[in-house]
Amino acid sequence: MNIGLIGIGTVGGGTYRVLKENADEIFNKIGIEIKITHVADKNLKLAKDTVDKEIIIEEDAFALLENSSIDIIVELIGGTGIALDIVRKALESGKHVVTANKALIAMHGEELIKIANQNNVILAYEAAVAGGIPIIKSLREGLAANKINWVAGILNGTTNYILTEMKDNNLPFETALKQAQDLGFAEADPTFDIEGIDAAHKITILASIAFGVPIDFEAVHIEGISNLNQKDIRYAEELGYRIKLLGIAKSDKSGVEIRVHPTLVPEKRLVANVDGAMNAVLVQGNMVGPTLYYGAGAGSEPTASAVAADIIDIARQSKLSNKTLIPTLGFMPDKIQKKNILSIEDIFSEFYLRFTMENKAGLLAKITQIFAEHKISINSMVHKEVQEDNQNPDIFLITSKTKESDINAIINEIELLPENIEKIVKIRTEDLKK
């Protein structure tokens, strides 16, 4: 099968190396020779320096779409501009497509899947979520016999690195971010990572595969880590938790939750101990129980490994049948159904709250009285000791499981107390056990 590779940057170069260096291994597994015959990239010098002389290099990506000798288009340029036009036209012209573009799938997946089905071709996107971790294949195939109850994961290595540095080295957010940028983990403009957008693209895709719902990025509740205070990292540890930016998707009789936000996770959970730039995804199936998938969520070779796996799958399916054997989202197309997407106000969780208030007599009684009036209990509470340099020490606590709108009502009431100094910090907790 002949491959047209569009984009020869970090992942594109890695894909070329994987298919070249592991050619014999791949052939022994599938009995089909896979060759990159054409490469398209605006940077012609980079392309010439990366691939062998026999590879045809084009500056215009659309030239590859018109070439009848190419069986699979691999789109690795990213974004939702020209990449959308390329993938759309490739599918319409009857070519299979492999992409690592999570934004493209999260925002235009419904349209592209429909075009792929209409033209009896495959749209594959394993590398779009969690880099080298085969989470899409695991959800769609390995756990196909299960009803998936929830998925939760560290889906962005940049934010996980920053949170690890804040925890291990007591760094403020801004310093940890600068360090991540210096090491190449974070872009010059880190907005997509630190504000949770990248993770939201990925959990959107996972939710659709897990629950058989349409891909709907607009339904995701998104919070990033840019406002996270280093002291909350410390206080969480005092309470036996670690803070991670999680993508979370849950489904039950009341509807579907899809959300991204900083989360307190009990320190004894494996996912709480995933540090640095690594990714990890937990999946809870009704028969298998919780399963954990861990590995590199980005990088040249890990992501290229997932791209190459998709190419291999397409080659296998093409050899066995002229029809797609595995539905793009794991459910038969006519079984993908809209479900009620719950507002963040309607979810239930335990909550970490931090108060900064004037240290006056009767303060704790006032706070506990407000909780009692709302019939919400406090699982644990810490009132820091008065220090010479701080006469108004923090109070922090973990609530019992309650509805978000109810906890917001309590926060609003406590912030009106005359002793209150700062806006109350609220972070959701997840047990990730059942």
C-alpha positions in Angstrom: 0.0 0.0 0.0 1.3 3.4 -1.0 1.3 6.2 1.6 1.1 10.0 0.9 2.5 11.7 4.0 1.5 15.4 4.5 3.7 17.2 7.0 7.2 16.0 7.7 7.8 17.7 11.0 8.2 16.0 14.4 5.5 13.4 14.0 5.8 13.1 10.2 9.6 12.5 10.5 8.9 9.9 13.2 6.3 8.2 11.1 8.8 7.9 8.2 11.4 6.4 10.5 9.0 3.9 12.1 7.8 2.6 8.7 11.3 2.5 7.3 13.2 1.0 10.3 10.4 -1.5 11.2 9.5 -2.4 7.6 10.4 -6.1 8.0 8.6 -6.4 11.3 5.5 -4.9 9.9 5.6 -7.1 6.7 5.9 -10.2 8.8 2.8 -9.2 10.8 0.5 -8.2 7.9 2.0 -9.7 4.7 1.6 -6.3 2.9 4.4 -4.0 1.9 3.7 -0.4 3.2 5.7 2.3 1.4 5.7 6.1 1.8 6.0 7.1 -1.8 5.1 10.8 -1.6 5.7 13.5 0.9 4.1 17.0 0.9 5.5 19.9 3.0 6.0 23.6 2.5 9.5 23.2 3.8 11.1 21.4 0.9 14.6 21.5 2.4 13.4 19.7 5.6 11.6 17.1 3.5 14.7 16.4 1.3 16.9 16.2 4.4 14.4 13.8 6.1 13.4 11.2 3.5 15.3 9.1 1.0 16.0 10.3 -2.6 13.4 8.0 -4.2 10.5 9.6 -2.3 8.6 12.2 -4.4 8.3 15.5 -2.6 5.6 18.0 -3.3 5.1 21.5 -1.9 1.3 21.3 -2.7 -0.4 18.8 -0.5 -3.4 18.7 -2.8 -1.3 17.1 -5.5 -1.2 14.0 -3.4 -4.9 13.8 -3.3 -5.1 13.7 -7.0 -2.5 10.9 -7.3 -4.3 7.6 -8.0 -1.3 5.5 -6.9 -1.6 6.7 -3.3 -3.9 4.5 -1.1 -3.6 6.2 2.3 -3.2 9.9 3.1 -1.5 10.6 6.4 -2.3 14.2 7.6 0.2 15.5 10.2 0.1 19.2 9.8 -2.5 19.9 12.5 -5.1 22.6 13.1 -8.5 22.9 11.6 -7.8 25.1 8.6 -6.1 23.6 5.5 -6.0 20.2 7.3 -9.8 20.1 7.2 -9.8 20.8 3.5 -7.2 18.1 2.9 -8.9 15.4 4.9 -12.3 16.2 3.5 -11.1 16.0 -0.1 -9.0 12.9 0.5 -12.0 11.0 1.9 -14.2 12.3 -0.9 -11.7 11.1 -3.5 -11.9 7.5 -2.0 -8.6 7.5 -0.1 -8.2 6.2 3.5 -7.0 8.9 6.0 -4.8 8.6 9.1 -4.5 11.7 11.3 -3.0 12.7 14.6 -5.2 15.8 14.7 -7.3 15.8 17.8 -8.8 19.3 17.2 -9.9 18.2 13.7 -11.6 15.1 15.0 -13.1 16.9 18.1 -14.5 19.8 16.1 -15.3 18.2 12.7 -15.4 14.5 13.4 -19.1 14.0 12.8 -18.8 15.5 9.3 -15.6 13.6 8.4 -16.9 10.3 9.6 -20.1 10.7 7.5 -17.9 11.4 4.4 -15.8 8.4 5.1 -18.8 6.1 5.5 -20.3 7.5 2.3 -17.2 6.7 0.4 -16.5 3.3 2.0 -13.1 4.4 3.3 -11.5 4.5 6.7 -10.8 7.6 8.9 -8.3 6.5 11.6 -7.1 8.7 14.5 -5.4 6.6 17.2 -2.6 9.2 17.5 -5.1 12.0 18.2 -5.5 10.9 21.9 -2.7 10.1 24.3 0.1 9.8 21.8 1.6 6.3 21.8 -1.0 4.8 24.2 -3.4 2.7 22.2 -6.5 4.0 24.1 -8.8 4.3 21.1 -8.1 0.7 20.1 -8.6 -0.4 23.7 -11.9 1.3 24.1 -13.2 0.4 20.6 -12.0 -3.1 20.4 -10.4 -4.5 23.6 -13.3 -3.4 25.7 -16.0 -3.8 23.1 -18.0 -6.3 25.2 -18.2 -3.8 28.1 -20.6 -1.1 28.9 -18.3 1.8 29.7 -19.2 3.6 32.9 -16.5 6.3 32.9 -13.2 7.4 31.5 -10.8 9.6 33.3 -7.3 10.5 32.3 -4.2 12.7 32.3 -4.4 13.7 28.6 -1.9 16.5 28.4 1.8 16.0 29.2 2.6 19.7 29.5 0.2 20.4 32.3 1.1 17.2 34.1 4.8 18.3 33.9 3.9 21.7 35.4 1.9 20.2 38.2 4.6 17.7 39.0 7.2 20.6 39.3 4.8 22.6 41.5 4.4 19.6 43.8 8.0 18.2 43.8 10.0 21.4 43.7 7.5 23.8 45.3 7.5 26.0 42.2 4.8 28.6 41.5 2.8 28.1 38.4 4.6 30.8 36.3 8.1 29.4 37.1 7.0 25.8 36.3 5.5 26.9 33.0 8.7 28.8 32.0 10.7 25.7 32.8 8.3 23.6 30.6 8.8 26.0 27.8 12.6 26.0 28.1 12.5 22.2 27.9 10.2 22.2 24.9 7.2 20.6 26.7 5.2 23.8 26.3 4.7 26.1 23.3 5.6 29.8 23.3 1.8 30.3 23.5 0.8 27.6 25.9 -2.9 28.5 26.0 -4.3 25.2 24.5 -2.4 23.2 27.1 -2.7 25.2 30.3 -6.3 26.2 29.8 -7.4 22.6 29.2 -8.4 22.9 25.5 -6.1 20.2 24.3 -7.3 17.8 27.0 -10.9 18.8 26.1 -10.4 17.8 22.4 -9.2 14.4 23.6 -11.9 13.7 26.2 -14.5 14.7 23.6 -13.3 11.9 21.3 -13.0 9.3 24.1 -16.6 10.1 25.4 -18.0 9.5 21.9 -16.3 6.1 21.6 -17.1 5.1 25.2 -20.8 6.0 25.2 -21.9 6.0 21.6 -22.7 9.7 21.5 -22.0 12.2 18.8 -18.7 14.1 18.9 -19.6 17.4 20.5 -16.7 19.6 21.7 -19.1 22.4 22.6 -20.6 20.2 25.3 -17.4 20.0 27.3 -16.9 22.0 30.5 -13.3 23.3 30.5 -11.1 24.7 33.3 -7.3 24.9 33.1 -4.5 25.2 35.6 -3.4 28.8 35.1 -5.1 30.0 38.2 -4.0 27.1 40.4 -2.1 28.3 43.5 0.9 26.4 44.7 -0.4 26.3 48.3 -3.4 24.2 47.1 -0.9 21.6 45.8 0.6 21.5 49.4 -2.7 21.5 51.2 -4.0 18.7 48.9 -1.1 16.6 49.9 -1.8 17.3 53.6 -5.2 15.8 53.0 -3.8 12.7 51.2 -4.5 13.9 47.6 -2.6 14.9 44.5 -3.9 17.5 42.0 -4.0 16.4 38.3 -5.7 18.0 35.3 -8.1 15.3 34.3 -10.4 14.8 31.3 -13.4 13.0 32.7 -16.4 11.4 31.0 -19.2 9.6 32.8 -22.5 8.1 31.8 -25.4 7.0 33.8 -29.2 7.1 33.8 -29.2 10.9 34.3 -27.0 11.6 31.3 -23.4 12.1 30.2 -20.7 14.3 31.9 -17.8 15.5 29.8 -15.4 17.8 31.6 -11.8 18.9 32.0 -10.5 20.6 35.2 -7.9 20.3 38.0 -8.9 17.4 40.2 -7.9 16.1 43.7 -7.2 12.4 43.3 -6.4 10.2 46.4 -2.6 9.7 46.5 -2.9 5.9 46.7 -4.4 5.8 43.2 -1.9 4.8 40.4 -3.0 7.7 38.3 -2.2 10.2 41.1 1.4 9.0 40.9 1.8 9.6 37.1 4.3 12.4 37.0 6.3 14.4 34.5 5.1 14.7 30.9 3.5 11.2 30.9 -0.2 10.4 30.2 -2.5 7.9 31.8 -6.1 6.9 31.1 -8.4 5.0 33.4 -11.4 3.2 31.9 -14.2 1.6 34.0 -16.1 -1.2 32.2 -19.1 -2.9 33.8 -17.5 -6.3 33.4 -13.8 -5.8 33.4 -13.7 -3.1 36.1 -11.1 -0.3 36.1 -8.2 -0.7 33.6 -5.2 1.7 33.4 -3.3 2.7 30.3 0.0 4.5 30.7 2.7 5.9 28.4 4.1 8.8 26.5 1.4 11.1 25.4 3.5 13.0 22.9 6.8 13.0 21.1 8.0 11.9 17.7 8.3 8.1 17.9 5.5 7.4 20.4 3.0 9.4 18.3 4.4 8.0 15.1 3.9 4.5 16.6 0.2 5.2 16.8 0.1 6.6 13.3 1.8 3.5 11.9 -0.6 1.3 13.8 -3.5 2.9 12.1 -1.8 2.4 8.7 -1.3 -1.2 9.5 -5.0 -1.6 10.5 -6.1 -0.1 7.3 -3.8 -2.4 5.3 -5.2 -5.4 7.2 -8.8 -4.4 6.6 -8.2 -3.7 3.0 -6.7 -7.1 2.4 -9.5 -8.9 4.2 -12.4 -7.0 2.8 -13.5 -4.1 0.7 -15.6 -2.8 3.6 -14.7 -1.2 6.9 -14.7 -3.9 9.5 -14.5 -1.7 12.6 -16.9 1.3 13.0 -15.0 4.6 13.3 -16.5 5.3 16.8 -16.9 1.7 17.9 -20.7 1.7 17.5 -22.6 1.1 14.4 -23.4 4.5 12.7 -27.1 4.2 13.2 -26.6 3.5 16.9 -24.8 6.7 17.7 -27.4 8.6 19.6 -27.6 12.0 21.4 -27.9 11.8 25.1 -28.5 14.4 27.8 -25.2 16.2 28.5 -25.3 17.3 32.1 -24.4 20.9 33.0 -21.5 21.3 35.4 -24.0 22.7 37.9 -25.8 19.3 37.9 -22.8 17.0 38.6 -22.2 15.4 42.0 -18.7 15.4 43.6 -16.8 15.9 46.7 -15.1 19.3 46.8 -11.9 20.8 48.2 -12.6 24.4 49.4 -10.0 26.9 50.7 -10.9 30.0 52.6 -8.7 33.0 53.5 -10.5 34.8 56.3 -9.8 37.1 59.3 -9.0 35.0 62.3 -11.9 35.9 64.6 -13.6 34.1 67.4 -16.6 32.0 66.2 -15.5 31.9 62.6 -15.4 28.1 62.3 -18.8 27.9 63.9 -20.2 30.3 61.3 -18.8 28.2 58.5 -20.0 24.8 59.8 -23.4 26.3 60.5 -23.8 27.3 56.9 -22.9 23.8 55.8 -25.4 22.4 58.3 -28.2 24.6 57.0 -27.5 23.3 53.5 -27.4 19.7 54.9 -23.9 19.1 53.5 -21.3 17.5 55.8 -17.6 18.1 56.0 -15.4 15.1 55.6 -12.2 16.7 56.9 -11.1 20.3 57.8 -7.8 21.9 58.6 -7.4 25.4 60.2 -3.7 26.4 59.8 -2.1 27.8 62.9 -1.5 31.6 63.2 2.0 32.6 62.2 3.8 35.9 63.0 3.8 36.8 59.3 0.2 35.6 58.8 -2.5 36.5 61.2 -5.2 35.2 58.9 -4.3 31.6 58.2 -6.1 29.5 55.6 -8.9 27.1 56.3 -9.3 24.2 53.9 -11.7 21.2 53.8 -13.2 18.3 51.8 -17.0 18.2 51.6 -19.2 15.1 51.3 -20.5 14.3 47.9 -22.9 17.0 46.8 -24.4 18.7 43.7 -22.2 21.5 42.3 -25.0 24.0 42.3 -25.5 23.4 46.1 -21.8 23.9 46.8 -21.8 27.1 44.8 -24.7 28.4 47.0 -22.6 27.7 50.1 -19.6 29.4 48.6 -21.7 32.5 47.7 -23.0 32.6 51.3 -19.6 32.2 52.9 -18.0 34.9 50.7 -20.6 37.4 52.1 -19.3 36.9 55.6 -17.5 40.0 56.9 -14.5 37.9 57.8 -13.9 36.8 54.2 -10.8 38.2 52.5 -10.4 36.4 49.2 -12.4 34.5 46.7 -12.9 30.9 47.8 -11.0 28.3 45.9 -13.0 25.3 44.8 -11.5 22.1 43.3 -13.5 18.9 42.5 -12.3 15.5 43.8 -12.6 12.1 42.1 -12.1 8.8 43.9 -11.5 6.9 40.6 -12.1 3.5 42.3 -15.5 2.2 41.2 
